[in-house]
Amino acid sequence: MISNQSIAEGMTIKLDNVLPEYPEFIEGLRRAPKREFTLTQKQTETALKNALRYVPEELHDVLAPEFMEELMEHGRIYGYRFRPEGNIAGKPLEEYKGITEAKGVQVMIDNNLDFEISLYPYELVTYGETGRVCQNWMQYRLIKKYLEVMTQDQTLVVMSGHPLGLFRSSPEAPRVLITNGLMIGMYDNPEDWNKAAAMGVSNYGQMTAGGWMYIGPQGIVHGTFNTVINAGRLKYGIKNDEDLAGFLFVTSGLGGMSGAQGKAVKIANGVGIIAEVDESRIVTRHDQGWVDSYTDSPEKAFAEAKEYMEKGEGRAIAFHGNVVDLLQYAVDKNETIHLLSDQTSCHVPYDGGYCPQGMTFEERTEMLNNDKPQFVERVNQTLKKHYELVKILTGKGSYFFDYGNAFMKAVYDAGQPEICKNGFDESEGFIWPSYVEDIMGPMLFDYGYGPFRWVCLSGKPEDLRATDAAAMSCIDPNRRPQDRDNWVWVRDAEKNQLVVGTQARILYQDALGRMNIALKFNELVRKGEIGPVMLGRDHHDTGGTDSPFRETSNIYDGSNVTSEMATQCFAGNAARGMTMVALHNGGGVGISKSINGGFGMVLDGSERVDRILRRSVPWDTMVGVSRRNWARNEHAIETSIEYNQIYDGTDHITIPYVANENLVGDLVNDAFKKYGLKK
Ligand code: NAD
């Protein structure tokens, strides 16, 4: 067997042979609950060896027992000792070491772990209950070391948080390639994945957590704003230049992404009541000014809502308690709710994402840690009750949409097949629409509008102001209603105080809008008017994600069960030289339910970056539009025809011929009759 000394000598980039001081942890700061531990004794040995392989053997005597205890107490080995002391935050670019792109990547990693932003910062969870930057603090340190020394001729490969190494490439290739949670088909299920995670070989990247492009709750505010305002337009006839004044949106969750709901409904000038069981998250949002008031009385919440609806003013009201109690009150008291949704972490209901009724948040954590079977039972009971209440409220006229948190799938898994369209399984979808089916898909994604974003890496608010103005100058508000919404959004962005963490902006844009803005920013960097910018997007986009219950839920040609679009998007972005390219399993809906990817692109002002932007940014979106077009989505067909005209001679999309419904219907009907097949 090769000696550990030879191994240490065989590496020049490695963790130091020094035991770090055990860092102090702030009492009361959010901590992840114990994760499910189902490893056999042999697998536990492997898990321990896996964690120890990051550190020199001299340190094993101290670290092995510590790691063992972490695994038993927390269900994972986080390597807490390797966490740097204090808060970690995205600092200005020049405070990092390395080439510009690598420094930009470090800003993003640290921003994802900021106490202000991260859900469970000590456990490297950025958002979504389990979405992590990487698996442990040894990986964090090692990734940093690689980034500090990498050149423009190298690519860092990161597999589920593990930095595999630096490999030669070129300045027009990605600097970092990231994959998270990808499993072989037969093991692609939560149980096997959970074992792999406990063994330290698989990370849940969620979307921008493991893709290192999270920008705090702002990232989701624009999408949430688009969703609620368009829900109002769709169901209540609100005109394009009107807002949600006088309308009530009731929902739940004030966590990572869900925390955007109050802010978004208020920007749309509507009233929101948002249920949240964890008081600390309410306090965070209240301190940020993202909710205006909070109460633990449903009566007071509805009374305040009415007052603001009558005044026609926006208001975000948090209800401290279980969403099921809030809805029960609404049913009992016959309260009118216009828009109804839910944003608890139902993609992981049994891992703490959904709190059962009749217990506090602390009691939920206690039961989750100590009596998992009972916890599962209580979650299932609550989900079924939740379903019954939504059914009553929609019966009275509320418009309910699933908010991409797999709520309806969770209700089905809890044992309520009634929620399925066909009454027995999820193969034909669920009885209520997802927000993508009704709103995001046809009104935004099919045109290519999606959550484009950027971070001013200098950390300077004046850079953000300059980019806001530059972006605004690229949008023609008279082209489509969506453009008008986006133009107003960026005009008011600073006033709406959306920044948490780094100086970032979210702005929905279509393919060419994104490219034009990107080129404009790069020009500003070139002229020295602003510092470097990290460009990116949420994975939750037109082309980045295959997820049949969410992003691709408005794809009806049967291909919503495939994951080739997200994979092609990833490969295409890598081939075209985006700085950082990521591909993940799971995302916001859970392991095996989606494949999703994203990118980060550092704008350094160079001609090289202009070239990469021109070929990669349109691709990143148009892969989705062209696939949606092929699924016969009308707006995507229109957008693809227009694209073929604009890019005549360079790009070309295949457009589908549309068959006559009657011709197909009659033929299939006759054939089924003739061959005695059941409908
Ligand atoms: P999160 O875990 O940070 O927040 C969820 C919040 O719900 C937590 O604060 C939790 O305390 C609260 N909660 C849980 N059960 C509750 C209950 N019964 N009553 C009241 N509050 C309860 O997760 P997140 O990042 O906010 O994401 C939430 C979900 O939304 C995820 O499943 C995510 O995938 C999904 N999602 C959101 C969007 C979006 O556009 N906002 C898009 C896609 C998916």
Residues whose N, C-alpha, C, O or C-beta is under 5 A from the ligand:
A	BS01	NAD	Y127 G128 E129 I220 G223 S252 G253 L254 G255 G256 M257 S258 G259 A275 E276 V277 D278 R281 G321 N322 V323 Q343 T344 S345 C346 H347 G353 Y354 C355 Y403 G404 N405 G588 V589
